[in-house]
Amino acid sequence: MSAVKQISFIVASDLLCLGEVLAKYEQVKPESVNQRLWLECQLALAEGFTNAVRHAHKNMPPDTTVEIEIIINSCWLEIKIWDHGNPFNLISFQESLSQPDDLKTGGRGIEILGKVADELKYERYPDDRNCLLIKKHIDDVREVI
């Protein structure tokens, strides 16, 4: 399946770079994608990026970067966010969120990601990076480049 649109970029692990991240996201927007779906995925991208900066890179040097890849094909919008933090067990964390009162102390970003994504994974790679994968099924992308 060929990509309709794709972009990869690296930004500093700094919340001030969120505007740049969202601007890059807008660069790959297909004309025919559903606006609500697009905005939901934009929110997921923002949550994933800010989680990488705030949590994964919390005690990392200032020159630490976040790599982002966005791929849109005829079936999926896929966002990958790579960080350099310690591994994190997404499944265990999601399960802990189902416990009463746990959301009062955090976890709303992960909850949002879980609601937006059709597929959500966080995996450790052999190069000591972690990848947050956010996949959303789309039906109405008709623009082919």
Secondary structure, DSSP 8 states (H G I E B T S, - for coil): --EEEEEEEEEES-GGGHHHHHHHHHHT--TTS-HHHHHHHHHHHHHHHHHIIIIITTTS-TT-EEEEEEEEESSEEEEEEEE-S----HHHHHHHHTSTTGGGGS-HHHHHHHHH-SEEEEEE-TTS-EEEEEEEE-S------
